[in-house]
Amino acid sequence: MKLLEINSDFCFTPTDGYSIASGLFNLICMKKILVVAVLLSCGVLGCKKVKMISYAGVFKLNKQIISSEGWDTIWMKEQAKIYTDRYYIYSGLSSDSDARFGFGTYELEAGNTVAEHNIFNSKALDSAQIFVVHINQSNKGFKGVVPDWARSKNTVYKLTEDYSKVLLSGKSALDGAWELDKIYWVKGKDTIRQHRNQFKVFWRGHFIVIKRYPIDLIGNQLKKGFDYGTFSLSGNKLNEAEEMSDLPKYIIGKSVMQISFNGENEYTQTGEDPSTHDKVTEVYKRLGN
């Protein structure tokens, strides 16, 4: 079997739908990578070709509309989304400045539709949900439509989203999806550890991290957060420049962290917490392909 890899521009939009009560949303578009497996065992009927399709790219939301029976509203005011060759992640702020995010795997369905399998999001958290979107590409981006995005009694809501492609840079050793394994802060002689749900995706010079973490000692009060921006990896230094965040604008910005790899599937980053300015260390493990 011979594998051929073909790159072509294809922007699409699978959106992560949610119920109106939960107030969620979704989006998509990206560069198409076709892997064509050519079976060389040609019989009387000729050769059979099998195509395996995945999408990868980084996108920013231009506009999102939720509509039903002559009524429509705009939910998100800013949002970014990344697709690796298997995972998707999005994050942004709603019109009421609430942090919204989602993370999971995706696959191409029949026709111009994409199915996203939720792993973790800001409302459904770790529930097993699947969202399907119809996609329409353009040279600058894509439009995604989910006709049956949500239902309330006899009312059906449609989700329409428009995205623009973002310029990408080269591949790095960090590219892919990661889950936080441990996090701790060092304050003088004290070390403070915390359990939190956190995922981070790097792709071609861009990153998104989403998280849910306790804000009290008992752990009963939880807060949602996210960051989106660009990054570069140089030796043992990870440089990040945040562009979107749930944190105030005066807190986010550029940061430089020390980074070390433990094989290909685990890495540690150490830097300064932007909120407390304490030294914080995070250990991530790569999610499978």
C-alpha positions as CSV (number, residue, x, y, z in Angstrom):
1,M,0.0,0.0,0.0
2,K,1.4,3.4,-1.0
3,L,0.4,6.5,0.9
4,L,0.2,9.8,-0.9
5,E,-0.3,13.1,1.0
6,I,-2.0,15.9,-0.9
7,N,-2.6,19.5,0.5
8,S,-5.5,21.6,-0.8
9,D,-7.4,24.6,0.6
10,F,-10.8,23.7,2.0
11,C,-12.5,25.7,4.6
12,F,-15.4,24.3,6.5
13,T,-17.4,24.8,9.6
14,P,-18.5,22.1,12.0
15,T,-20.1,23.9,14.9
16,D,-20.5,22.7,18.5
17,G,-24.1,23.1,19.1
18,Y,-25.7,23.3,22.5
19,S,-29.1,24.0,24.1
20,I,-30.3,27.6,24.2
21,A,-30.7,27.2,28.0
22,S,-27.0,26.4,28.2
23,G,-26.2,29.2,25.9
24,L,-23.5,27.5,23.9
25,F,-22.2,27.8,20.4
26,N,-19.8,26.4,17.8
27,L,-17.6,27.1,14.8
28,I,-15.2,25.7,12.2
29,C,-13.1,26.0,9.1
30,M,-9.8,24.8,7.9
31,K,-7.2,23.6,5.5
32,K,-7.8,20.2,4.1
33,I,-5.2,17.4,4.1
34,L,-6.1,14.4,2.1
35,V,-4.3,11.1,2.7
36,V,-5.0,8.9,-0.3
37,A,-4.3,5.2,0.2
38,V,-3.8,3.6,-3.2
39,L,-4.4,-0.2,-3.2
40,L,-1.9,-1.7,-5.6
41,S,-3.6,-5.1,-5.9
42,C,-5.4,-4.4,-9.2
43,G,-7.6,-7.2,-10.4
44,V,-9.9,-7.4,-13.4
45,L,-12.1,-4.6,-12.1
46,G,-9.1,-2.2,-11.7
47,C,-7.6,-0.4,-8.8
48,K,-9.6,0.7,-5.8
49,K,-8.8,4.0,-4.1
50,V,-9.6,4.7,-0.5
51,K,-9.5,8.3,0.8
52,M,-9.0,9.3,4.4
53,I,-9.7,13.0,5.1
54,S,-8.8,15.2,8.0
55,Y,-8.7,18.9,8.5
56,A,-6.2,21.2,10.3
57,G,-6.0,25.0,10.8
58,V,-6.6,28.0,12.9
59,F,-9.6,30.3,12.6
60,K,-11.2,33.4,14.1
61,L,-14.9,34.0,14.3
62,N,-16.3,36.9,12.3
63,K,-20.0,36.5,13.1
64,Q,-22.3,34.0,14.8
65,I,-26.1,34.1,14.5
66,I,-28.7,32.0,16.3
67,S,-32.1,32.1,14.5
68,S,-35.6,30.7,14.6
69,E,-38.9,31.7,12.9
70,G,-37.9,35.3,12.0
71,W,-36.0,35.9,15.3
72,D,-32.2,36.0,15.5
73,T,-29.5,37.0,17.9
74,I,-25.7,37.2,18.1
75,W,-24.1,35.2,20.9
76,M,-20.3,35.4,20.8
77,K,-18.3,38.6,20.5
78,E,-14.9,37.0,20.0
79,Q,-13.7,33.4,19.5
80,A,-10.8,31.4,18.1
81,K,-10.8,27.8,17.0
82,I,-8.0,25.3,16.2
83,Y,-8.2,22.0,14.4
84,T,-5.3,19.5,14.6
85,D,-5.4,16.4,12.4
86,R,-7.8,14.8,14.9
87,Y,-8.8,17.2,17.7
88,Y,-10.7,20.5,17.8
89,I,-10.6,23.2,20.5
90,Y,-12.4,26.6,20.6
91,S,-12.5,29.4,23.1
92,G,-14.0,32.9,23.4
93,L,-16.1,35.4,25.2
94,S,-19.9,35.6,24.9
95,S,-21.8,38.9,24.6
96,D,-22.1,38.9,28.4
97,S,-18.3,38.4,28.7
98,D,-18.7,34.8,29.9
99,A,-15.9,32.3,29.0
100,R,-17.1,29.7,26.5
101,F,-15.0,26.8,25.2
102,G,-15.0,23.3,23.9
103,F,-12.6,20.4,23.2
104,G,-13.0,17.1,21.5
105,T,-12.3,14.9,18.4
106,Y,-13.8,15.4,15.0
107,E,-14.4,13.4,11.8
108,L,-15.8,13.9,8.3
109,E,-19.3,12.6,7.7
110,A,-21.1,12.0,4.4
111,G,-21.3,15.0,2.1
112,N,-20.3,18.5,3.4
113,T,-20.8,17.7,7.1
114,V,-18.4,17.3,10.0
115,A,-19.2,15.5,13.3
116,E,-17.5,16.8,16.5
117,H,-17.4,14.5,19.5
118,N,-17.3,16.5,22.7
119,I,-14.7,15.6,25.4
120,F,-15.0,18.8,27.6
121,N,-16.8,22.1,27.2
122,S,-17.8,25.1,29.3
123,K,-21.4,23.8,29.9
124,A,-21.7,20.1,29.2
125,L,-18.2,19.5,30.7
126,D,-17.3,15.8,30.1
127,S,-20.7,14.7,28.6
128,A,-20.7,12.5,25.5
129,Q,-22.2,14.8,22.8
130,I,-21.9,14.8,19.0
131,F,-22.6,17.9,17.0
132,V,-22.9,17.9,13.2
133,V,-22.5,21.0,10.9
134,H,-23.1,21.6,7.2
135,I,-20.1,23.5,5.7
136,N,-19.6,25.9,2.8
137,Q,-16.0,27.0,2.0
138,S,-14.7,30.3,0.5
139,N,-11.2,31.6,-0.4
140,K,-11.0,33.6,2.9
141,G,-12.7,31.2,5.2
142,F,-15.9,29.3,5.6
143,K,-19.5,29.4,6.7
144,G,-21.0,26.7,8.9
145,V,-24.7,26.0,9.4
146,V,-26.3,23.7,12.0
147,P,-30.0,23.6,11.0
148,D,-31.1,21.7,14.1
149,W,-28.7,23.3,16.6
150,A,-31.1,23.4,19.6
151,R,-34.8,22.8,20.4
152,S,-37.1,24.3,23.0
153,K,-40.6,22.7,23.0
154,N,-41.7,23.0,19.3
155,T,-39.1,25.7,18.4
156,V,-36.0,24.7,16.4
157,Y,-33.0,27.0,16.5
158,K,-30.4,27.3,13.7
159,L,-26.8,28.2,14.2
160,T,-24.8,30.0,11.5
161,E,-21.2,31.0,11.9
162,D,-18.6,32.7,9.7
163,Y,-14.9,32.2,10.1
164,S,-11.6,33.6,8.6
165,K,-8.4,31.6,8.2
166,V,-5.4,32.7,10.3
167,L,-1.8,32.7,8.9
168,L,0.1,29.6,10.2
169,S,3.8,29.1,10.9
170,G,6.0,26.0,10.9
171,K,5.5,22.8,12.8
172,S,6.9,22.3,16.3
173,A,7.4,19.5,18.8
174,L,4.5,20.8,20.8
175,D,1.9,20.5,18.0
176,G,-1.0,18.4,19.1
177,A,-3.4,18.1,22.0
178,W,-2.3,17.9,25.7
179,E,-4.0,17.3,29.0
180,L,-2.8,18.8,32.3
181,D,-1.4,16.1,34.6
182,K,-0.3,18.3,37.5
183,I,0.1,21.9,38.5
184,Y,1.8,23.6,41.5
185,W,2.9,27.0,42.7
186,V,6.0,27.8,44.7
187,K,5.6,30.6,47.3
188,G,8.8,31.0,49.3
189,K,9.3,27.6,51.0
190,D,5.8,26.5,50.4
191,T,4.5,24.4,47.4
192,I,0.8,24.6,46.7
193,R,-0.8,22.0,44.5
194,Q,-4.2,22.1,42.8
195,H,-6.5,19.7,40.9
196,R,-8.0,21.2,37.8
197,N,-9.4,20.2,34.4
198,Q,-7.3,21.7,31.7
199,F,-6.5,21.0,28.0
200,K,-4.0,22.8,25.8
201,V,-3.7,22.5,22.0
202,F,-0.7,23.8,20.0
203,W,-0.9,24.1,16.2
204,R,1.4,25.8,13.7
205,G,2.3,28.7,15.9
206,H,-1.0,29.1,17.7
207,F,-2.3,27.8,21.0
208,I,-5.5,27.6,23.0
209,V,-5.7,26.5,26.7
210,I,-9.1,25.9,28.4
211,K,-9.6,25.2,32.1
212,R,-12.0,24.7,35.0
213,Y,-10.4,25.2,38.5
214,P,-11.4,25.8,42.1
215,I,-11.2,29.3,43.6
216,D,-11.8,28.3,47.2
217,L,-9.8,26.0,49.5
218,I,-12.5,23.3,49.7
219,G,-12.9,23.2,45.9
220,N,-16.7,23.8,45.8
221,Q,-16.5,27.0,43.8
222,L,-15.2,26.5,40.3
223,K,-14.2,29.1,37.6
224,K,-13.9,28.7,33.9
225,G,-11.0,30.2,31.9
226,F,-9.2,30.2,28.6
227,D,-6.3,31.8,26.7
228,Y,-5.6,32.0,22.9
229,G,-2.5,33.4,21.3
230,T,0.6,32.7,19.3
231,F,3.7,30.8,20.4
232,S,7.3,30.0,19.4
233,L,9.6,27.3,20.7
234,S,13.3,28.0,20.9
235,G,15.5,25.5,22.6
236,N,14.2,25.2,26.2
237,K,12.2,28.4,26.0
238,L,8.5,28.6,25.2
239,N,7.3,32.1,24.2
240,E,3.6,32.9,24.3
241,A,1.7,36.0,23.3
242,E,-1.9,36.0,24.4
243,E,-4.5,37.7,22.2
244,M,-7.8,36.5,23.9
245,S,-8.5,35.5,27.5
246,D,-11.1,35.5,30.2
247,L,-8.6,37.6,32.2
248,P,-8.6,41.4,32.0
249,K,-6.6,43.0,29.1
250,Y,-4.0,44.6,31.5
251,I,-3.0,41.1,32.8
252,I,-2.5,39.2,29.6
253,G,0.4,39.7,27.3
254,K,3.7,38.1,26.5
255,S,5.4,35.4,28.6
256,V,8.5,33.3,28.5
257,M,8.6,29.9,30.1
258,Q,11.2,27.2,30.7
259,I,10.2,23.9,29.0
260,S,11.5,20.4,29.2
261,F,10.4,17.2,27.5
262,N,10.2,13.7,29.0
263,G,10.0,11.8,25.7
264,E,7.6,12.8,23.0
265,N,4.4,12.5,25.1
266,E,5.1,14.6,28.2
267,Y,6.4,18.1,28.8
268,T,6.9,20.5,31.7
269,Q,6.6,24.3,31.6
270,T,7.6,26.7,34.3
271,G,6.8,30.4,34.4
272,E,5.1,33.2,36.2
273,D,1.4,33.1,37.1
274,P,0.0,36.3,35.5
275,S,-2.5,36.8,38.3
276,T,-0.3,36.2,41.4
277,H,3.2,36.6,39.9
278,D,4.2,33.4,41.7
279,K,6.3,30.7,40.1
280,V,4.0,28.0,38.6
281,T,4.9,24.7,37.0
282,E,2.6,22.7,34.8
283,V,3.1,19.1,33.5
284,Y,1.2,18.0,30.4
285,K,0.7,14.6,28.8
286,R,0.0,14.2,25.1
287,L,-3.4,12.8,24.0
288,G,-3.3,9.9,21.6
289,N,-3.6,10.2,17.8
